[in-house]
Amino acid sequence: MSVPITVCADAFPSDEPFQCTLRFRGPKGNEFGQPIPISIKIVSKLSEPAQKEAEPTKPMSQIELVKLAVKLFDSMKLERSNFDKCLAIVTKFNGDVERAQKFLELQEKE
């Protein structure tokens, strides 16, 4: 048996696997059989080169990260209480503004 699983295009690679459980349902929606636990780990996007092939990027200084966070914060017109969150996300992605912006947009939708 095969179960197709699609990962969202906006998903970010993570070191920790995502835990979920598959369950079978009958025609009336009732569950049957044993739950099947699975772990899914997103290692890289298809459009990006593999992490091992890419050269390691030099960590940005805190001043550069703060400048980028301010720029992103202003361009996205976030609430004042979200600046610390914005800075943390820019730091997490080591100054990759595009990835940080996508992540913040996903957070705003939730």
C-alpha distance (Angstrom), angle and dihedral (degrees) to the residues before:
residue distance angle dihedral
M1 . . .
S2 3.78 . .
V3 3.78 128.9 .
P4 3.82 116.1 -159.9
I5 3.80 113.2 -134.7
T6 3.79 121.2 -172.4
V7 3.80 122.0 -161.7
C8 3.79 116.0 -147.2
A9 3.82 114.1 -106.7
D10 3.83 89.6 -125.8
A11 3.82 93.5 55.8
F12 3.80 115.2 124.2
P13 3.81 124.8 -141.8
S14 3.78 112.6 -101.3
D15 3.79 137.5 -172.2
E16 3.80 91.8 -139.7
P17 3.81 120.5 70.2
F18 3.79 120.9 -124.0
Q19 3.80 111.7 -119.4
C20 3.81 120.5 -145.1
T21 3.78 139.4 154.6
L22 3.80 127.6 -131.6
R23 3.79 117.9 -146.5
F24 3.77 130.8 -176.2
R25 3.79 119.8 -130.0
G26 3.77 129.0 -163.5
P27 3.82 126.5 -134.9
K28 3.81 91.5 -83.4
G29 3.81 93.4 48.7
N30 3.80 97.0 -102.9
E31 3.82 116.7 141.1
F32 3.79 119.3 -121.4
G33 3.79 135.1 178.7
Q34 3.79 128.2 20.8
P35 3.84 121.9 -44.9
I36 3.81 112.4 -106.6
P37 3.83 113.0 -141.9
I38 3.83 116.2 -151.7
S39 3.80 136.7 177.7
I40 3.79 123.0 -144.5
K41 3.79 122.1 -166.1
I42 3.80 120.9 -169.3
V43 3.78 107.6 -148.6
S44 3.82 103.7 170.4
K45 3.77 142.5 -20.7
L46 3.80 119.0 -98.6
S47 3.79 93.2 -123.7
E48 3.81 94.2 52.1
P49 3.80 124.8 73.4
A50 3.79 117.0 -107.1
Q51 3.79 116.4 -83.1
K52 3.80 92.1 -118.7
E53 3.81 93.7 55.3
A54 3.79 95.0 48.4
E55 3.77 119.5 85.4
P56 3.78 113.1 -109.8
T57 3.79 109.7 -101.7
K58 3.75 119.8 -128.4
P59 3.82 112.5 -112.6
M60 3.81 111.7 -108.0
S61 3.78 121.2 -121.5
Q62 3.80 118.9 -103.7
I63 3.82 90.8 -112.0
E64 3.81 92.0 55.1
L65 3.81 90.7 47.5
V66 3.82 91.8 50.7
K67 3.83 91.0 49.5
L68 3.79 91.0 51.0
A69 3.82 91.5 46.2
V70 3.82 90.9 51.9
K71 3.81 90.9 49.2
L72 3.81 92.0 48.8
F73 3.81 92.0 43.0
D74 3.82 91.2 53.4
S75 3.80 95.4 43.7
M76 3.81 93.0 50.4
K77 3.83 92.8 42.7
L78 3.79 93.2 -134.6
E79 3.80 124.3 179.8
R80 3.81 117.0 -91.9
S81 3.79 92.2 -112.3
N82 3.82 90.1 60.9
F83 3.82 98.6 62.1
D84 3.81 94.1 92.6
K85 3.81 89.4 50.2
C86 3.82 90.0 48.5
L87 3.81 91.4 51.1
A88 3.81 91.7 48.1
I89 3.80 91.7 52.1
V90 3.83 93.7 46.7
T91 3.81 87.9 49.9
K92 3.82 91.3 48.4
F93 3.81 90.9 54.3
N94 3.84 92.1 41.9
G95 3.79 94.2 -121.2
D96 3.81 97.9 -44.5
V97 3.80 95.2 146.4
E98 3.82 95.9 -173.3
R99 3.81 94.0 55.0
A100 3.81 91.8 42.3
Q101 3.81 90.9 50.7
K102 3.81 92.3 50.0
F103 3.80 90.1 48.7
L104 3.82 92.2 49.3
E105 3.81 91.1 48.3
L106 3.80 89.3 53.3
Q107 3.81 90.4 49.0
E108 3.83 91.2 50.3
K109 3.82 91.1 53.6
E110 3.81 91.9 56.1
